[in-house]
Amino acid sequence: LQSLSTTVDLSLDLSRCPFSDSGVAALAKGLGEMQALQTLSCSLTGTAASDGGLAAFAVDSLSRMCHLKELDLSLRNCNVGDSGAAAFAESLSLHGKTLQTLRLDFAATQIGDLGLEALSNPGLVALAGLRVLSIVASQTDIGDDGIIVFADVALPRLAAICEFSFLGKCTRLGDRGVAGLIGGLSRCSRLEKLRLDLTDTKVTGYIFGKDDTRITSLQQLHLSLPALSTATMSLVLWPEARRLSAVVLEADSWEASAYQEVTGWMSSMRLVAALVFRIDQGLTLQQANALCIGLKSLVSLVDLEISIRAREFSADIGELIINTVSGLDSLLSFRVHGVEVARASNCREMIKWTTQQKAEALLGVQ
């Protein structure tokens, strides 16, 4: 590393390497000499790094990189906890004028609410120029309290943020925390891209849908939910749809009672050009009909993907979808993943449809 002192872009994948905090400390000292670095990607996934190692990384390297614009740090499956996150936050706060992109993977660590609170303040609150923020917190002890502090303290200070991703899958995260997160995001007036993964959380959606939590600047939304229900659809409907151009909606299940809400949701997105709809179950005819009615209202749709992760659905449903898609004049690309349509051949492969080819031929329907 000493021979790379003038390097501005460095990527280190040390995943599952057999070293502990002493090894991280030695690495940190070497990185600390690379003060010209502007982009650093470092994966310590699966190593024996703990709070001491993260503190050494923060003090001996991060605090000395005065030109750093982009940091991607993975501590997945490391024995890092709240004290390590606090030390990291102290050094992170020194980059308020330079850091533009921050990606943190804390999945399967010991970081909890206190660690996220420390990361929020003094860390994130100092990053006034941050444009992209991604946090992976799956299988951690982060819950409602930590998320609310992050939303109330950090997000309002991130005036330049235009892209935010939170991959939670936190079993301690529920409606209160997610509602607080949405409230914080609504104050990010430049936010254009949003990715929220709320699967494996306790979110039900009963407290969402208030008019004062719209994000009018949002253009791309990727939302993953435990289930599509009458309650959670209020979370899907929450963003102001006027400027949305690309939407990915994923859910583990789709409750039969929520079919009308799905139709209404699609009707509110008339200008969406790209839509991905993924459900990890089969479709009933009523649900398929609601989906198709909604698709017909998307007059600007160019790219469509439907993924129903089930072993099969009936020929009636397959033909209903085909007939609907065939009537979408604006559509240029249609894909179906992992679906066995009756009378279709090789249905587990990606099926592509364009306006130049008949959907019936591609799906093998006679």
Number of C-alpha atoms within 10 A of each C-alpha: 14 11 9 15 15 13 14 16 14 15 11 11 12 15 16 14 13 11 14 15 19 14 15 22 22 15 17 21 19 17 23 23 19 23 19 18 23 19 19 19 15 16 18 23 22 19 22 21 23 20 21 20 22 27 26 22 25 24 19 21 22 25 19 21 23 18 17 23 21 20 19 17 18 22 25 23 21 23 20 24 21 20 19 24 25 26 23 25 25 21 21 23 20 19 24 17 16 18 25 20 20 20 18 17 21 25 24 20 21 22 23 20 20 19 24 24 26 23 24 25 19 21 24 26 21 22 26 19 19 26 19 20 20 18 16 22 23 24 20 21 22 25 21 21 19 20 24 23 22 25 25 17 18 22 21 19 21 24 18 17 25 19 20 20 17 18 19 24 24 23 18 18 22 18 17 19 23 26 24 20 21 20 22 22 23 22 20 23 17 19 23 19 19 19 18 17 21 25 21 19 20 18 24 21 23 16 15 22 20 14 10 10 20 19 24 18 20 25 20 21 21 18 19 24 26 21 22 28 22 20 18 22 23 20 23 21 20 19 23 17 24 16 18 22 19 20 22 17 16 24 20 16 19 22 11 14 12 17 20 17 21 21 20 17 17 22 17 16 26 21 18 23 19 20 24 18 16 20 21 16 17 19 21 14 15 14 21 18 19 19 21 20 18 21 23 18 18 22 17 17 24 18 19 22 18 17 19 22 18 14 13 17 18 16 15 13 20 22 17 16 18 19 14 15 21 18 12 18 13 15 21 15 16 22 16 23 17 18 23 23 23 18 14 18 13 14 20 14 13 13 17 17 23 16 16 7 11 12 21 16 11 15 23 14 16 7
